[in-house]
Amino acid sequence: MRSFRLVYLLFFLLLLPVACQEDVLEETAESTGITWWSTNRASSFNMKMEDLPVFEVLQEQTGKKITFIHPPVGQYELRFKLMLASGKLPDIISHDFLNDYPGGMSGAVDDGIVLPLDGELLREALNLRAFLEENPEAAADIQLPDGSYACFPSCNADEGTSTYMGPFIRRDLLKKHGLEMPETLEDWEEVLSSFQADPAIDTPLTFYGGNIVDTRFMIGTFGIDWSFLFRDGKIIYGPAEPAFINFVKCFRSWYQNGWMDPGVLINSRRAYIKAVEQNTAGIYVDYVSNILTYERLLQKKNPEAELLPLAYPRFDETAPVPPGHDSGRFIPFASAYITTAADDPAAIARTLDYIWSPEGRRLFNFGIQGESYNLTNDKPTFLSAIFEKEGIGGYKYYLVAGPYLKDREAFMQSLRLPVQKEAVRLWAAGLTEENRRSFLPMTGGEKGARLMDLKSTLDSYAFETAVDVISGKAGDDRLEKLREDLQDLGLAEALELCKVPD
């Protein structure tokens, strides 16, 4: 089974220069202690992750030297495939095995890459085990069909830590045009139309990098999502629902009316930055941290400028608040998967489990006492100075994505303005336990691999259809036959393969 699934990796390997293969093998062979493959989240500081303060403390506290193996920028996919095909694995891999591996996490276990956390390893992970026992919903996200677990997870147990993106608006422009804060689709259309008529506004509505999928903007207004989702205890496929047609037509109307930057359909970061820097956007869909950043930019030219958060638009006055942005409980790419190559997996489990201890959670959520936080009434409180610095010594220098439980208090303290806290409340207001549930292909073996292949095909076709219709490249006929096309691509089989957790 392993060789069957790695055929595409081996074929890819044969197309590459031998020197490139040797680079990857040398990176692993020369490492000592615990070796850990990960994207370099310390690259902006010109260092490796093991040199970040939190990982330095982790090594001191556990007595284990950690050597990170970072693929060069732009070569992640290539180096990852090379590593798997070579069979030379590090001790730990941080990778999205859920969405970016044939068969998902179960496939990685079945192929002999990932070592599951079973009874023996869990005995070495007292802190993680306690969390999983106390949080069965979070445990279900990483549980494998045999009852073991896939990894030491990166986890948002509380929705208060998983929502950090949404819409915010120029309040000064609302006042200028005599408008109220928009709530429904009709309200939004009135505001966008007024902003378009304003010669000072080039872009009534713009998205961070044009990312209309991850922001979930407007699609939740129609009660669906871009892929599989839960509804009334069942898994459905959003683009196959009639509401998807209505969503795309509405989005097309806004787009073709000139209410959005054309770059939203091609992830044009350049167009977005231009609108931000020239202060010509009316409504932003962006990270909560940028409410403060953009307001400061605006006020350099216009002291009256003010940004306020908006709720995601409701369909009408009787409709419920739609679910907004949610990064989910489980963050697979930042989790730690122990590999089958580990010489002493029990020792590695103990090292990772320190991150889940009270001391480890404080370390990874708040950083270093006296440098990034102090204790106030025995509770950690961030030092304001770290939010005023860029680079080394700044907030991001002490906080890095990794296999730990996100602390709601730390997240809320990182929001420096009352409006940022209000933004998170507004954007998370429509989230429920059901619409926060992840679509998890926990079926192992060939069924799991087949399901992930089908999901990738269906998602890609649905998105391409939406973009083509919105841009005018395709007409309503393609949209009307979308469900039929999805059936031809294997929708019924995919739904049959889906397993609804108990």
C-alpha positions as CSV (number, residue, x, y, z in Angstrom):
1,M,0.0,0.0,0.0
2,R,2.8,2.4,0.8
3,S,4.6,1.8,-2.5
4,F,1.2,2.3,-4.3
5,R,0.6,5.7,-2.8
6,L,4.2,6.9,-3.3
7,V,4.4,6.1,-7.0
8,Y,3.7,9.7,-7.8
9,L,6.4,10.8,-5.4
10,L,9.0,8.5,-6.9
11,F,8.1,9.5,-10.5
12,F,8.5,13.1,-9.5
13,L,11.9,12.3,-7.9
14,L,13.2,10.9,-11.1
15,L,12.6,14.2,-12.8
16,L,14.8,16.1,-10.3
17,P,18.6,16.8,-10.3
18,V,20.5,14.4,-8.1
19,A,22.2,17.3,-6.3
20,C,18.8,18.5,-5.2
21,Q,18.0,15.1,-3.7
22,E,21.3,15.0,-1.9
23,D,20.6,18.4,-0.3
24,V,17.5,17.1,1.5
25,L,19.3,14.0,2.7
26,E,22.2,16.0,4.0
27,E,19.9,18.3,5.9
28,T,18.5,15.4,7.8
29,A,21.7,13.4,8.2
30,E,23.6,16.3,9.7
31,S,21.0,17.2,12.3
32,T,21.4,16.0,15.8
33,G,19.0,15.5,18.8
34,I,15.3,15.9,17.7
35,T,14.9,16.8,14.1
36,W,11.8,18.7,13.1
37,W,10.6,19.6,9.6
38,S,8.6,22.8,9.4
39,T,8.1,25.9,7.3
40,N,10.4,28.6,8.7
41,R,8.2,30.9,10.8
42,A,11.3,32.8,11.9
43,S,12.4,33.8,8.5
44,S,11.4,37.4,9.0
45,F,14.1,37.6,11.8
46,N,16.7,35.9,9.6
47,M,17.0,32.9,12.0
48,K,15.8,29.3,12.4
49,M,12.9,28.5,14.6
50,E,15.1,26.7,17.2
51,D,16.6,30.1,17.9
52,L,13.4,31.8,18.8
53,P,13.0,32.5,22.5
54,V,10.1,30.0,23.1
55,F,12.0,27.2,21.5
56,E,15.2,28.0,23.3
57,V,13.3,27.7,26.6
58,L,11.7,24.5,25.4
59,Q,15.1,23.0,24.8
60,E,16.4,24.2,28.2
61,Q,13.4,22.8,30.1
62,T,13.3,19.4,28.4
63,G,17.0,18.9,27.9
64,K,16.5,18.0,24.3
65,K,18.3,19.8,21.5
66,I,15.9,20.6,18.6
67,T,17.2,21.1,15.1
68,F,14.6,22.4,12.6
69,I,14.8,21.5,8.9
70,H,13.3,24.4,6.9
71,P,12.7,24.0,3.2
72,P,14.0,26.9,1.1
73,V,11.4,29.6,0.3
74,G,9.4,28.5,-2.7
75,Q,10.5,24.9,-2.5
76,Y,8.3,23.5,0.2
77,E,6.3,21.1,-2.0
78,L,9.3,19.9,-3.9
79,R,11.4,19.3,-0.8
80,F,8.5,17.6,1.1
81,K,8.0,15.1,-1.8
82,L,11.7,14.5,-1.9
83,M,11.9,13.8,1.8
84,L,9.0,11.3,1.7
85,A,10.3,9.6,-1.4
86,S,13.8,9.2,0.0
87,G,12.5,7.5,3.1
88,K,14.9,9.7,5.2
89,L,12.5,11.2,7.7
90,P,13.1,13.6,10.6
91,D,11.7,12.8,14.1
92,I,8.8,15.3,13.8
93,I,7.0,16.8,10.8
94,S,4.7,19.8,10.8
95,H,2.6,19.5,7.7
96,D,-1.1,19.6,6.7
97,F,-1.5,15.9,6.5
98,L,-5.3,16.4,6.8
99,N,-5.7,18.2,3.5
100,D,-2.4,17.7,1.7
101,Y,-1.7,14.0,1.8
102,P,-3.5,11.0,0.0
103,G,-5.9,9.6,2.6
104,G,-5.4,12.4,5.0
105,M,-3.8,11.7,8.4
106,S,-4.9,8.1,8.3
107,G,-3.1,7.7,5.0
108,A,0.1,9.1,6.5
109,V,-0.2,6.5,9.3
110,D,-1.1,3.6,6.9
111,D,1.9,4.5,4.7
112,G,4.3,4.2,7.6
113,I,5.2,7.9,7.8
114,V,3.4,9.1,10.9
115,L,3.5,7.2,14.2
116,P,0.1,7.2,15.9
117,L,-0.3,8.3,19.5
118,D,-1.6,5.1,21.0
119,G,-1.7,3.9,24.6
120,E,2.0,3.7,25.1
121,L,2.9,7.1,23.8
122,L,-0.1,8.7,25.4
123,R,1.2,7.5,28.8
124,E,4.2,9.7,28.1
125,A,1.9,12.7,27.3
126,L,0.0,13.3,30.5
127,N,-0.9,16.9,29.8
128,L,-2.1,16.3,26.2
129,R,-4.1,13.2,27.4
130,A,-5.8,15.2,30.1
131,F,-6.8,17.9,27.6
132,L,-8.2,15.3,25.1
133,E,-10.2,13.6,27.9
134,E,-11.7,17.0,29.0
135,N,-12.4,18.2,25.4
136,P,-13.9,15.3,23.4
137,E,-14.9,17.6,20.5
138,A,-11.3,18.7,20.0
139,A,-10.1,15.1,20.5
140,A,-12.4,13.9,17.7
141,D,-10.5,16.2,15.2
142,I,-7.3,14.2,15.6
143,Q,-8.7,10.8,16.4
144,L,-8.0,8.0,14.0
145,P,-10.4,5.1,13.2
146,D,-8.7,2.8,15.6
147,G,-9.1,5.2,18.5
148,S,-5.5,6.4,18.6
149,Y,-4.5,10.0,17.7
150,A,-2.5,11.4,14.9
151,C,-0.5,14.2,16.4
152,F,0.2,16.8,19.1
153,P,-2.2,19.3,17.7
154,S,-2.2,23.0,17.2
155,C,-5.6,23.8,18.7
156,N,-8.2,26.5,19.0
157,A,-10.5,24.9,21.7
158,D,-12.4,28.2,22.1
159,E,-14.0,30.0,19.1
160,G,-12.7,33.1,20.8
161,T,-9.2,32.3,19.5
162,S,-10.2,31.1,16.0
163,T,-11.8,34.2,14.5
164,Y,-9.5,36.9,13.4
165,M,-10.7,38.1,10.0
166,G,-13.7,40.0,8.8
167,P,-15.1,43.2,7.4
168,F,-14.5,46.7,8.7
169,I,-15.6,50.1,7.3
170,R,-14.7,53.7,7.0
171,R,-17.0,55.3,9.5
172,D,-16.1,58.8,8.3
173,L,-17.4,57.8,4.8
174,L,-20.7,56.7,6.3
175,K,-21.1,60.0,8.0
176,K,-20.1,61.8,4.7
177,H,-22.9,60.0,2.8
178,G,-25.5,60.1,5.6
179,L,-25.6,56.3,5.9
180,E,-26.0,53.9,8.8
181,M,-23.9,50.8,9.4
182,P,-25.1,48.1,7.0
183,E,-26.5,44.9,8.3
184,T,-28.4,43.1,5.5
185,L,-27.5,42.5,1.9
186,E,-29.7,45.4,0.8
187,D,-28.0,47.7,3.3
188,W,-24.6,46.7,2.0
189,E,-25.6,47.3,-1.6
190,E,-26.8,50.8,-0.7
191,V,-23.5,51.6,1.0
192,L,-21.4,50.1,-1.8
193,S,-23.3,52.0,-4.4
194,S,-22.8,55.3,-2.6
195,F,-19.1,54.6,-2.1
196,Q,-18.7,53.9,-5.8
197,A,-20.1,57.3,-6.7
198,D,-17.6,59.0,-4.4
199,P,-14.6,60.2,-6.6
200,A,-12.3,59.7,-3.6
201,I,-13.0,56.0,-3.4
202,D,-11.6,53.7,-6.1
203,T,-12.5,50.4,-4.4
204,P,-15.7,50.3,-2.4
205,L,-14.9,46.7,-1.1
206,T,-11.6,44.9,-1.1
207,F,-10.3,41.6,0.3
208,Y,-7.0,40.7,1.9
209,G,-5.1,39.3,-1.0
210,G,-8.3,38.6,-2.8
211,N,-8.9,35.6,-0.6
212,I,-12.7,35.1,-1.0
213,V,-12.6,31.5,0.1
214,D,-10.8,31.7,3.5
215,T,-12.7,34.8,4.6
216,R,-16.0,33.0,3.9
217,F,-17.4,36.4,3.0
218,M,-21.0,36.4,1.9
219,I,-21.3,32.7,1.3
220,G,-22.4,32.1,4.8
221,T,-25.2,34.7,4.2
222,F,-26.7,32.1,1.9
223,G,-26.4,29.3,4.5
224,I,-23.7,27.3,2.7
225,D,-19.9,27.0,2.4
226,W,-17.3,26.4,-0.3
227,S,-16.9,22.7,0.4
228,F,-18.4,20.0,2.6
229,L,-20.2,21.1,5.7
230,F,-22.6,19.9,8.4
231,R,-26.3,20.7,8.3
232,D,-28.8,19.1,10.6
233,G,-26.3,16.4,11.5
234,K,-25.6,15.4,7.9
235,I,-22.7,16.2,5.6
236,I,-23.7,18.1,2.5
237,Y,-21.7,19.7,-0.3
238,G,-22.2,23.5,-0.4
239,P,-21.6,24.1,-4.2
240,A,-24.2,21.4,-5.0
241,E,-26.9,23.3,-3.1
242,P,-29.4,25.6,-4.9
243,A,-28.2,28.4,-2.6
244,F,-24.8,28.3,-4.2
245,I,-26.3,29.5,-7.4
246,N,-27.9,32.5,-5.6
247,F,-24.6,33.3,-3.9
248,V,-22.6,33.3,-7.1
249,K,-25.2,35.5,-8.9
250,C,-25.2,38.0,-6.0
251,F,-21.4,38.1,-5.9
252,R,-21.3,38.5,-9.7
253,S,-23.7,41.5,-9.4
254,W,-21.5,43.2,-6.9
255,Y,-18.4,42.5,-8.9
256,Q,-19.7,43.6,-12.2
257,N,-21.2,46.7,-10.7
258,G,-17.6,47.7,-9.9
259,W,-18.0,47.5,-6.2
260,M,-14.9,45.3,-5.8
261,D,-11.4,45.4,-7.0
262,P,-11.0,43.1,-10.0
263,G,-8.0,41.6,-8.2
264,V,-10.3,39.7,-5.8
265,L,-10.7,36.9,-8.3
266,I,-7.0,36.4,-8.8
267,N,-5.6,36.9,-5.3
268,S,-4.0,40.2,-6.4
269,R,-2.0,41.3,-3.4
270,R,-0.5,44.1,-5.4
271,A,-3.9,45.7,-6.1
272,Y,-5.0,45.3,-2.5
273,I,-1.9,47.0,-1.1
274,K,-2.4,49.9,-3.6
275,A,-5.9,50.5,-2.4
276,V,-4.7,50.4,1.2
277,E,-1.7,52.7,0.8
278,Q,-3.6,55.2,-1.3
279,N,-6.6,55.3,1.2
280,T,-9.1,54.6,-1.6
281,A,-10.9,51.6,-0.1
282,G,-14.3,51.9,1.7
283,I,-14.7,48.5,3.2
284,Y,-11.9,46.0,4.0
285,V,-12.1,42.3,4.6
286,D,-8.9,41.7,6.5
287,Y,-7.1,40.6,9.7
288,V,-8.3,42.2,13.0
289,S,-4.8,43.5,13.6
290,N,-5.0,45.7,10.5
291,I,-7.9,47.8,11.9
292,L,-5.2,49.6,13.9
293,T,-2.6,49.5,11.1
294,Y,-4.9,50.9,8.4
295,E,-6.5,53.5,10.6
296,R,-3.0,54.9,11.4
297,L,-2.3,55.0,7.6
298,L,-5.6,56.8,6.9
299,Q,-5.1,59.4,9.6
300,K,-1.8,60.5,8.2
301,K,-3.8,62.2,5.4
302,N,-7.2,62.4,7.0
303,P,-7.3,62.9,10.7
304,E,-11.1,62.3,10.7
305,A,-10.7,58.8,9.3
306,E,-12.0,56.0,11.5
307,L,-12.5,52.3,11.0
308,L,-15.2,50.3,12.7
309,P,-15.9,46.5,12.4
310,L,-18.9,45.2,10.6
311,A,-20.8,42.0,11.1
312,Y,-21.0,39.6,8.1
313,P,-24.1,40.6,6.1
314,R,-27.4,38.9,6.9
315,F,-29.6,37.9,4.0
316,D,-32.5,40.1,5.3
317,E,-33.8,41.4,8.6
318,T,-35.4,38.1,9.5
319,A,-32.3,36.0,8.8
320,P,-29.9,34.8,11.5
321,V,-26.4,36.1,11.8
322,P,-24.3,34.1,9.3
323,P,-21.2,32.2,10.4
324,G,-18.1,34.4,9.7
325,H,-14.5,33.5,9.6
326,D,-13.3,30.6,11.6
327,S,-10.0,28.9,11.4
328,G,-11.4,25.8,13.1
329,R,-10.5,24.0,16.3
330,F,-7.7,22.0,14.7
331,I,-4.8,23.6,12.8
332,P,-3.1,20.7,11.0
333,F,-0.2,22.5,9.4
334,A,1.2,23.8,12.7
335,S,0.7,20.4,14.5
336,A,3.6,18.0,15.4
337,Y,3.5,14.5,13.9
338,I,6.0,12.1,15.3
339,T,7.4,10.0,12.5
340,T,8.2,6.3,12.3
341,A,11.9,7.2,11.9
342,A,12.1,8.5,15.5
343,D,14.6,6.4,17.6
344,D,13.0,7.3,20.9
345,P,9.4,8.4,20.3
346,A,8.6,8.3,24.0
347,A,11.2,10.9,24.7
348,I,9.9,13.1,21.9
349,A,6.4,12.7,23.2
350,R,7.5,13.9,26.6
351,T,9.2,16.9,25.0
352,L,6.1,17.8,23.0
353,D,4.0,17.2,26.1
354,Y,5.8,20.0,28.0
355,I,4.2,22.4,25.5
356,W,0.8,21.2,26.9
357,S,1.8,21.7,30.5
358,P,0.7,24.9,32.3
359,E,4.2,26.2,32.0
360,G,4.4,25.3,28.4
361,R,1.1,26.8,27.5
362,R,2.1,30.1,29.1
363,L,5.4,30.0,27.3
364,F,3.9,29.5,23.8
365,N,1.0,31.9,24.4
366,F,2.8,34.7,26.2
367,G,6.5,34.3,25.6
368,I,9.2,35.1,28.1
369,Q,8.4,36.6,31.5
370,G,10.1,40.0,31.9
371,E,10.6,40.2,28.1
372,S,7.2,39.9,26.6
373,Y,5.0,39.7,29.7
374,N,4.8,40.2,33.4
375,L,2.6,38.8,36.1
376,T,-0.3,40.9,37.4
377,N,-2.2,39.3,40.2
378,D,-0.5,36.0,39.2
379,K,-1.9,36.4,35.6
380,P,0.4,37.0,32.6
381,T,0.0,40.4,31.0
382,F,1.7,41.4,27.8
383,L,4.1,44.3,28.0
384,S,2.8,47.1,25.7
385,A,6.4,47.7,24.4
386,I,6.4,44.5,22.3
387,F,3.4,45.8,20.3
388,E,5.4,48.9,19.4
389,K,8.4,47.1,18.0
390,E,8.9,45.5,14.6
391,G,11.2,42.5,14.2
392,I,13.2,41.2,17.1
393,G,11.7,42.2,20.3
394,G,8.2,42.6,18.8
395,Y,5.1,40.7,19.5
396,K,5.6,38.1,16.7
397,Y,9.1,37.4,17.9
398,Y,7.7,35.7,21.0
399,L,4.7,34.1,19.5
400,V,4.8,31.4,16.7
401,A,2.4,28.9,15.3
402,G,3.0,25.5,16.8
403,P,1.5,22.4,18.5
404,Y,-0.1,24.1,21.5
405,L,-3.5,25.2,22.8
406,K,-4.3,28.8,22.0
407,D,-5.1,30.9,25.1
408,R,-8.1,33.1,24.7
409,E,-6.8,35.7,27.2
410,A,-3.5,36.0,25.3
411,F,-5.4,36.5,22.1
412,M,-7.7,39.2,23.6
413,Q,-4.7,41.0,25.1
414,S,-3.1,41.1,21.6
415,L,-6.1,43.2,20.4
416,R,-5.0,46.7,21.4
417,L,-8.2,48.6,20.6
418,P,-11.7,48.1,22.0
419,V,-13.0,48.0,18.4
420,Q,-10.7,45.0,17.7
421,K,-12.3,43.1,20.5
422,E,-15.7,44.2,19.2
423,A,-14.7,43.0,15.8
424,V,-14.0,39.5,17.0
425,R,-17.3,39.4,18.8
426,L,-19.2,40.4,15.7
427,W,-17.4,38.1,13.3
428,A,-17.9,35.1,15.6
429,A,-21.5,35.8,16.5
430,G,-23.0,33.4,14.0
431,L,-20.7,30.4,14.8
432,T,-22.3,27.3,16.3
433,E,-21.0,24.0,17.3
434,E,-22.3,22.5,14.1
435,N,-20.9,25.0,11.6
436,R,-17.6,24.9,13.4
437,R,-17.3,21.1,12.9
438,S,-14.5,20.2,10.5
439,F,-15.0,18.0,7.5
440,L,-12.7,15.2,8.5
441,P,-12.1,12.2,6.2
442,M,-11.3,9.8,9.0
443,T,-11.7,6.8,6.7
444,G,-8.3,5.2,6.3
445,G,-6.8,3.2,3.5
446,E,-7.8,3.5,-0.1
447,K,-11.2,4.9,0.8
448,G,-9.7,7.8,2.6
449,A,-7.3,8.5,-0.3
450,R,-10.1,8.3,-2.8
451,L,-12.3,10.7,-0.7
452,M,-9.5,13.3,-0.6
453,D,-8.9,13.0,-4.3
454,L,-12.6,13.5,-5.0
455,K,-12.7,16.5,-2.6
456,S,-9.8,18.2,-4.3
457,T,-11.4,17.7,-7.7
458,L,-14.9,18.9,-6.6
459,D,-13.5,21.9,-4.8
460,S,-11.4,23.0,-7.7
461,Y,-14.1,22.7,-10.2
462,A,-16.7,24.5,-8.0
463,F,-14.3,27.4,-7.4
464,E,-13.3,27.7,-11.1
465,T,-17.0,27.7,-12.1
466,A,-17.8,30.5,-9.6
467,V,-14.8,32.6,-10.7
468,D,-15.7,32.1,-14.4
469,V,-19.3,33.1,-13.8
470,I,-18.5,36.1,-11.6
471,S,-16.0,37.4,-14.1
472,G,-18.3,37.0,-17.0
473,K,-16.1,34.3,-18.7
474,A,-19.0,31.8,-18.3
475,G,-22.8,32.3,-18.3
476,D,-25.7,31.1,-16.2
477,D,-25.9,27.9,-18.2
478,R,-22.7,26.6,-16.6
479,L,-23.8,27.6,-13.2
480,E,-27.2,25.9,-13.7
481,K,-25.6,22.7,-14.6
482,L,-23.0,22.8,-11.9
483,R,-24.7,20.1,-9.7
484,E,-24.8,17.8,-12.7
485,D,-21.2,18.4,-13.5
486,L,-20.3,17.7,-9.8
487,Q,-22.2,14.4,-10.0
488,D,-20.2,13.5,-13.0
489,L,-17.0,14.3,-11.1
490,G,-18.0,11.9,-8.3
491,L,-20.1,13.9,-5.8
492,A,-22.4,10.9,-4.9
493,E,-19.4,8.7,-4.3
494,A,-17.7,11.4,-2.1
495,L,-20.8,11.8,0.0
496,E,-21.1,8.0,0.4
497,L,-17.5,7.9,1.6
498,C,-18.0,10.6,4.2
499,K,-18.3,9.4,7.7
500,V,-20.3,11.4,10.1
501,P,-18.8,11.3,13.6
502,D,-21.0,10.1,16.3
